[in-house]
């Protein structure tokens, strides 16, 4: 029987991911920068515990993120160096990013 601990462990599996403990978007890109679907990526769980709203969530997340990336450039806030931005999640009952300061600038 599957539980959330085993699903989370797949997302951190060192044999599946080049950099399992860091934010690394290239995990989903081929050498020619084309998107590749990874079987080890299970953000909505799997099998009998799969999220019934997964399809809607994926579409909404895609639209939301693409809209942000089309309209804004993201940089560290003034006085914050890129090295100070930590994207390692804090450990606890859930994985959430550590708070940090970003500046958004309209790219249009």
C-alpha positions in Angstrom: 0.0 0.0 0.0 1.3 3.4 -1.0 1.7 6.2 1.5 2.8 9.9 1.1 6.3 9.1 2.6 7.0 6.7 -0.3 5.7 9.2 -2.9 7.9 12.0 -1.5 10.9 9.6 -1.5 10.5 9.1 -5.3 10.8 12.9 -5.8 14.1 12.9 -3.9 15.5 9.6 -5.4 19.2 10.1 -6.3 19.1 7.4 -9.0 16.3 9.3 -10.8 17.3 12.9 -10.5 20.6 14.6 -11.2 20.2 17.1 -8.4 17.4 15.7 -6.2 17.6 18.2 -3.3 17.8 21.4 -5.4 15.4 23.3 -7.7 16.8 22.2 -11.1 14.3 22.8 -14.0 16.7 21.0 -16.4 15.5 17.8 -14.9 12.7 18.1 -17.4 14.7 19.2 -20.5 16.5 17.1 -23.0 19.9 18.1 -24.4 18.2 20.2 -27.1 16.1 22.0 -24.4 12.9 20.2 -25.3 10.5 19.2 -22.5 10.7 15.5 -21.4 8.1 13.8 -19.1 9.7 12.0 -16.2 7.9 9.0 -14.8 9.5 9.6 -11.4 7.7 13.0 -11.1 4.6 12.3 -9.1 3.4 15.7 -7.8 -0.2 14.6 -7.3 0.5 11.1 -5.9 -0.4 7.9 -7.8 -2.6 4.9 -8.1 -5.7 4.8 -5.8 -4.6 8.0 -4.0 -4.2 10.1 -7.1 -5.7 13.5 -6.9 -9.1 13.7 -8.7 -8.4 17.4 -9.6 -5.0 16.7 -11.1 -6.0 17.6 -14.7 -7.6 20.9 -13.6 -4.7 21.7 -11.3 -2.1 21.1 -14.1 -4.0 23.3 -16.6 -4.4 26.1 -14.0 -0.8 26.0 -12.9 0.4 26.0 -16.4 -1.7 29.1 -17.3 -0.7 30.9 -14.1 3.0 30.3 -14.5 3.2 31.0 -18.2 1.3 34.2 -17.7 3.8 35.3 -15.0 6.8 34.4 -17.1 5.4 36.1 -20.2 4.8 39.4 -18.4 7.5 39.7 -15.7 11.2 39.3 -15.2 12.2 37.9 -11.8 15.4 39.1 -10.1 16.7 39.2 -6.6 15.5 42.2 -4.6 17.8 45.2 -4.4 20.6 44.4 -1.9 20.1 40.6 -2.3 22.7 38.6 -4.2 21.6 35.5 -6.2 23.7 33.3 -3.9 21.5 34.4 -1.0 18.4 32.9 -2.6 17.8 29.5 -1.2 15.3 27.3 -2.9 15.8 24.3 -0.7 12.5 23.3 1.0 12.2 23.4 4.7 11.6 20.0 6.3 8.4 19.4 8.2 5.1 17.8 7.7 5.1 19.4 4.2 7.8 20.7 1.9 7.5 24.4 1.4 10.1 26.9 0.1 12.1 29.1 2.4 10.9 32.7 2.3 13.1 35.0 0.2 12.8 38.4 -1.5 12.3 38.7 -5.3 11.7 41.7 -7.5 9.4 41.5 -10.4 9.8 43.9 -13.3 7.4 44.2 -16.2 9.0 42.8 -19.4 6.5 44.4 -21.7 
